[in-house]
Amino acid sequence: MRPHFSVILLTTLIGAGQGLFLALYVTELAEPLGWHVPARSSFYFVGGIIAGGLALLGLIASFFHLGHPERAWRAATMWRTSWLSREVIVLPAFIAGAFAYGLAHHFGWPPLPLIGVLTLLACLALFVCTAMIYMSLKFLQEWATPLTLVNFFLLGAASGLTLAVPLAWLYAQQLAMLCAYAAIAMTLAAFASRAASLARNARLRPSSSIHSATGIQGRVVQRSQGFTAGSFNTREFFHGATVRMFRLVKWGFVLLVFPLPVLLIAAGTSQGQVWLMGTAFAAQFIGLLAERWFFFAEANHPQNLYYRAIA
């Protein structure tokens, strides 16, 4: 499939925002249990604003994928049957909830527990809606697996927790090591899940073939794409990258998303260098952009069997 950068930005930005909100909310829930010293309200305020801002940037990026942005509201009308429509509804709810969560901590609004619960539900629902857009497409074998949902959740949570480390160091230093341990653990869990999906997809074979499509037995070789010029099919269902580029992106995101942030977080917290902690998030986010490009490009549409000559 052809990756669209606007969709890549959408899914990575909202994932980081969701992960950061989860880090904030779980931290707040742990306070009454005595797991850590209560954090200042500024930690939750700044974190909530950043989480909502990241999701808002993702929403803005999604508009560049639309041919007629002025008709974007119509995307919500098919919510009964479309996961995309459900995402369109849940995403603004999460953005509003994240902003309200941060502001409630800053101004001490009394309905804070209710705001937190509702935002949590919107956050989890958004993970499901976003992943199901791709997971529900049974004809794309690379996406039609529960690992798609697991990866969206773990990668988003890992990036959000990685961002929470420098945020904690600046606004709630007593939480920095707790956030660092959680970020490293979540990053390793995401690595295990993503490695499992890579191994699974490498073993996939098309369920159809030229023979089953044409009914012709014997040796059949595709020599031409069928016409002299390109078309929607040849533009939208091929990523156009060389095999070398494809492998470079794959190993690039594996390095940037998993081992490098772990090393930077460990170095930053041990040396007390907040810039290393921030670099960990920056490196991981760049890696996630590459990971999401690879996620889309890896999907092999069945129609590519016909256009094998240019695939």
Secondary structure, DSSP 8 states (H G I E B T S, - for coil): ----HHHHHHHHHHHHHHHHHHHHHHHHHHGGGTSS----HHHHHHHHHHHHHHHHHHHHHHGGG-S-GGGGGGGGGGTTT-HHHHHHHHHHHHHHHHHHHHHHHHHT-TTHHHHHHHHHHHHHHHHHHHHHHHHT-TT-TTTSSHHHHHHHHHHHHHHHHHHHHHHHHHH-GGGHHHHHHHHHHHHHHHHHHHHHHHHHHHT---S--HHHHH---S-------SSSS--HHHHHS-----HHHHHHHHHHHHHHHTHHHHHHHHHHHHHT-HHHHHHHHHHHHHHHHHHHHHHHHH---GGGGTTTTT-
